[in-house]
Amino acid sequence: MSTQPMHQGPRAGMRPSGEPGQALPPQRRKARPGFGLRGPRRDRHGLSVRQLDAMSLPLGDDGVVSGIDEAGNPAVLGLFRPAQLDVVVIGSVWTAQVLALRAVGTGARVAVESARPQVWTPLARDAGGGQQCMTVHDVKELPSQGPTVSSPVLVVRDCGTYPPRSRLAKAPWQAVLTLLPFLGPQAPRLLGEAGLVGIQRVSPQEAEILAKVLRLTREEAAALPALGDGVMLWGTPQHRQFVLLQPTDAEVGLLGEARRID
C-alpha cells in the first residue's frame, strides 16, 4: 500500500474558488514529477467496523487439487518447486490423467512418456482447447522440457510395472509422476526416492510391502485393500492423508468415472 499522502486539493469539476464549473482541459492539467497528470477525483470508499468484520478473503495452498480430505476441505498437491519433485502413483491411468488435466488447469505444461500412447493422445488433443499444453512421447524418447518458474512442467511416466530409468535430467519447477499399476521389483527403489506417494486400492500383500517401505500405521495399511475407486492415500515422509478424488463433469465427459483398474 502506498505511503504517499492523499491529494487534498479541489475536486475535478470545481473552480479554485470552490464553485461548480468545467474541469480543466487536459492541456492545462499540470504534471506532477513522478506521478504524471492528475486524474479525476473520486469519493472515498469506506466500511463500518461491522461491515469490515463480515468480509472474508479465502486463502489456501497453491497447487493441484487432488480431491477433498476427510473434513471436506480441498486437498492440494504442491507439485512445482524450486527443486524437482518425484511422485509415485500406484493406481490407474484414470487417476494420472485427472491429475494431468488439473495440472494443465494451473498453467503447467504436461509431457507424457508412455508405452500406450493411444490412451493419452486423445486427452492431449482435447486438454488445451486448441492449445498444445500436453504432449505424448514414446518410452525413452522424451526430450528436455525446459521448465521455468512461469512455465512449470509435469512429466508423467506411464511405462508399466517395470519402468526404465528416466533419461530426463532433474530440473527445478519440474515434477515427475511415475505411474505404477501394481507393485513390481523396482517399486521399493522408486518409493524410496519419491517425495510424494499416492496409493489407490492394492492387494493385502501389496499393503504389507507398502507398510514396510513407507512405515505406514496398522490402520493405514489395513485400509488400503478396501479403498473405494476414487479414494487415495497420499503421503510424504512426514505426513499422510486419505483423499477422495471427485471428478468434475468435464473430467467425467473426457475420462469417465473414477476407477482403479483400466
C-alpha positions in Angstrom: 0.0 0.0 0.0 1.3 3.5 -0.9 2.6 5.6 1.9 2.2 8.8 -0.1 -0.3 11.3 1.4 -3.6 11.6 -0.5 -4.0 14.8 -2.5 -6.3 17.2 -0.7 -6.8 19.8 -3.5 -10.0 20.8 -5.2 -12.1 18.2 -6.9 -12.2 18.0 -10.7 -15.2 20.0 -11.9 -14.7 22.7 -9.3 -13.1 26.1 -9.8 -10.3 27.1 -7.4 -12.9 29.1 -5.6 -15.0 26.0 -4.9 -17.8 27.0 -7.2 -19.1 24.3 -9.7 -17.6 24.7 -13.2 -16.0 22.8 -16.0 -13.0 20.6 -15.4 -9.7 21.9 -16.7 -8.9 20.7 -20.2 -6.2 18.1 -20.4 -3.7 20.5 -21.9 -4.0 22.8 -18.8 -3.5 20.0 -16.2 -0.1 20.1 -14.7 2.0 17.0 -14.4 3.5 16.1 -11.0 7.1 14.9 -11.1 6.9 11.1 -10.9 3.1 10.9 -10.9 2.1 12.1 -14.3 -1.2 14.0 -14.9 -3.7 14.4 -12.2 -6.6 12.0 -12.7 -10.2 12.5 -11.8 -11.1 12.7 -8.1 -13.5 10.1 -6.6 -15.3 9.8 -3.3 -13.5 7.6 -0.9 -14.9 4.1 -0.2 -15.5 3.4 3.4 -16.8 0.5 5.5 -18.1 0.4 9.0 -16.5 -1.8 11.6 -19.4 -4.2 11.4 -19.2 -4.4 7.6 -15.4 -5.0 7.8 -15.9 -7.9 10.2 -18.2 -9.5 7.7 -15.6 -9.5 4.9 -13.5 -12.6 4.3 -10.8 -13.5 1.8 -10.3 -17.2 1.3 -6.7 -18.2 1.1 -5.2 -21.6 0.7 -2.3 -23.7 -0.6 -1.3 -23.2 -4.2 -1.1 -26.3 -6.4 -3.1 -29.1 -8.0 -6.3 -30.2 -6.2 -6.2 -33.9 -5.6 -9.6 -34.1 -4.1 -11.2 -33.5 -0.7 -9.9 -34.6 2.7 -11.9 -36.3 5.5 -13.1 -32.9 6.7 -14.4 -32.0 3.2 -11.7 -29.4 2.6 -9.7 -29.3 -0.7 -6.5 -31.3 -0.7 -3.8 -29.6 -2.7 -0.6 -31.0 -4.1 2.3 -28.6 -4.4 3.9 -30.2 -7.3 6.1 -27.4 -8.7 9.0 -26.3 -6.6 12.5 -24.8 -7.0 13.8 -28.4 -6.8 12.3 -31.3 -8.8 9.7 -33.3 -7.1 9.4 -37.0 -7.8 6.0 -38.5 -7.4 4.9 -42.2 -7.5 1.2 -43.1 -8.0 0.2 -46.7 -7.5 -3.1 -46.8 -9.3 -5.0 -46.4 -12.6 -4.2 -44.3 -15.7 -7.5 -42.6 -15.0 -6.0 -41.1 -11.8 -2.9 -39.9 -13.6 -4.9 -38.4 -16.4 -7.1 -36.4 -14.0 -4.0 -35.1 -12.2 -2.5 -34.2 -15.6 -5.7 -32.3 -16.6 -5.7 -30.4 -13.3 -2.0 -29.5 -13.7 -2.9 -28.0 -17.1 -5.6 -26.0 -15.4 -3.0 -24.4 -13.2 -1.0 -23.3 -16.3 1.6 -26.1 -16.3 2.7 -28.0 -19.3 2.4 -31.8 -19.3 4.7 -34.2 -21.1 3.7 -37.9 -21.1 6.2 -40.7 -21.7 4.1 -43.8 -22.3 4.2 -47.3 -23.7 0.5 -46.9 -24.6 0.3 -43.5 -26.5 -3.1 -44.4 -27.9 -4.5 -44.0 -24.3 -3.0 -40.5 -23.9 -3.2 -39.0 -27.4 -7.0 -38.2 -27.3 -6.6 -36.5 -24.0 -3.6 -34.4 -25.3 -5.7 -33.3 -28.2 -8.7 -32.2 -26.0 -6.9 -30.9 -22.9 -5.8 -27.5 -24.1 -8.9 -26.3 -26.0 -6.8 -25.9 -29.2 -3.5 -25.1 -27.5 -0.7 -27.6 -27.2 -0.2 -27.9 -23.5 0.1 -31.7 -23.4 2.5 -33.8 -25.5 2.9 -37.6 -25.8 6.2 -39.3 -26.4 7.3 -42.9 -26.7 9.3 -44.5 -23.9 12.9 -43.2 -23.8 12.1 -40.5 -26.4 11.1 -37.7 -24.1 13.2 -34.6 -24.8 14.2 -32.0 -22.2 11.2 -29.8 -21.4 12.9 -26.6 -20.2 10.7 -25.8 -17.2 10.7 -22.4 -15.6 9.0 -20.7 -12.7 6.5 -19.2 -15.1 6.1 -22.4 -17.2 6.4 -25.4 -14.9 6.2 -28.9 -16.3 4.6 -32.2 -15.1 6.2 -35.2 -16.6 4.0 -38.4 -16.5 5.9 -41.7 -16.9 3.3 -44.3 -17.8 5.7 -47.2 -18.6 4.1 -50.1 -16.9 5.2 -52.1 -13.8 8.9 -52.2 -15.0 9.6 -48.6 -16.0 13.2 -48.0 -17.3 15.3 -45.4 -15.6 14.4 -41.9 -16.7 16.9 -40.2 -19.1 15.4 -36.8 -18.2 17.8 -34.6 -16.2 16.4 -33.2 -13.0 15.3 -29.6 -13.2 13.7 -27.0 -10.9 10.0 -26.3 -11.5 9.5 -29.9 -12.8 7.6 -32.7 -11.3 8.0 -36.3 -12.5 5.0 -38.6 -11.8 5.7 -42.3 -12.3 2.6 -44.4 -12.6 2.7 -48.0 -11.4 -0.4 -50.1 -12.0 0.9 -52.6 -9.4 4.0 -53.1 -7.3 6.9 -54.6 -9.1 10.6 -55.3 -8.3 11.5 -51.6 -8.8 8.8 -50.3 -6.6 10.8 -50.1 -3.4 13.5 -48.1 -5.1 11.0 -45.7 -6.7 9.1 -45.3 -3.5 12.3 -44.6 -1.5 13.3 -41.8 -3.9 9.9 -40.2 -4.1 9.0 -37.1 -2.2 5.3 -37.8 -2.6 3.4 -41.1 -3.0 -0.3 -41.6 -3.9 -1.9 -45.1 -3.4 -5.2 -46.4 -4.7 -6.6 -49.8 -3.7 -4.0 -52.5 -3.5 -4.0 -56.2 -2.5 -3.3 -57.2 1.1 0.1 -58.5 0.1 1.0 -55.2 -1.6 -0.3 -53.3 1.5 2.2 -55.3 3.7 5.1 -54.2 1.4 3.9 -50.6 1.4 3.6 -50.6 5.1 7.3 -51.6 5.5 8.7 -49.3 2.8 6.6 -46.2 3.8 6.3 -47.0 7.5 2.5 -46.9 7.4 0.5 -47.4 10.6 -1.5 -50.6 11.0 -4.8 -48.7 10.4 -3.4 -47.1 7.2 -2.1 -50.4 5.8 -5.4 -52.2 6.7 -7.4 -49.6 4.9 -5.6 -49.9 1.6 -7.2 -53.2 0.3 -10.7 -51.8 0.9 -10.4 -48.3 -0.6 -13.1 -47.1 -3.0 -12.3 -46.4 -6.6 -11.9 -42.7 -6.0 -10.1 -42.8 -2.7 -6.3 -42.5 -2.3 -3.8 -42.3 0.4 -1.3 -39.5 -0.2 1.8 -39.4 1.8 5.2 -37.7 2.3 7.9 -38.9 4.7 6.3 -36.6 7.3 2.5 -36.6 6.6 -0.2 -38.9 5.2 -3.8 -38.2 4.3 -6.8 -40.1 2.8 -8.3 -38.1 -0.1 -11.4 -38.6 -2.2 -10.8 -37.7 -5.8 -14.1 -36.4 -7.2 -14.0 -35.8 -10.9 -15.8 -32.7 -12.4 -18.5 -33.0 -15.0 -15.9 -32.1 -17.7 -13.5 -34.7 -16.4 -16.2 -37.4 -16.5 -17.0 -36.4 -20.0 -13.4 -36.9 -21.1 -12.3 -39.8 -18.9 -15.4 -41.4 -17.4 -16.0 -42.1 -13.7 -13.3 -42.9 -11.2 -11.8 -46.4 -11.4 -8.9 -48.4 -10.1 -8.5 -50.9 -12.9 -8.1 -49.6 -16.5 
